[in-house]
């Protein structure tokens, strides 16, 4: 069995009946090993949320630091930068926040799937996995597609304070 999870070039999710998916499946069908069943399906998009405290240099304005951190997180963990089934680590998020000019230190308090109330606090070793495509039921067949885990603006909660000099 061969399963191919497909994500469009521009952000979004294909409709399962999309002509692009049909055309791709037909092209593969003409050239594949006929002894293997082929399934082509859209990826599953998932979002994550974070809560973090940031201390910033008093020479910067809080609103500028907040906007820059949010922009960096949305860029680094946005659709164009992520790969299917790619995990996200608290260390990656912390490093992205720390790279922003004006940030003295950051403390990541929460890393969870968007819309959930997962209570476990984030540590630098916390990792959120994104599912790879997998067979749920080989007889049916039912397949879960690969997931793409990305940031969204409403999933970023930042608390800022001026760093002690």
Secondary structure as UniProt FT lines:
FT   STRAND          2..6
FT   TURN            16..17
FT   HELIX           19..29
FT   TURN            30..31
FT   TURN            34..35
FT   STRAND          38..42
FT   STRAND          44..56
FT   TURN            58..59
FT   HELIX           62..76
FT   TURN            79..81
FT   TURN            84..85
FT   STRAND          88..89
FT   HELIX           90..98
FT   TURN            101..102
FT   STRAND          103..113
FT   TURN            114..115
FT   TURN            124..125
FT   STRAND          127..128
FT   STRAND          134..137
FT   TURN            138..141
FT   STRAND          142..144
FT   STRAND          147..162
//
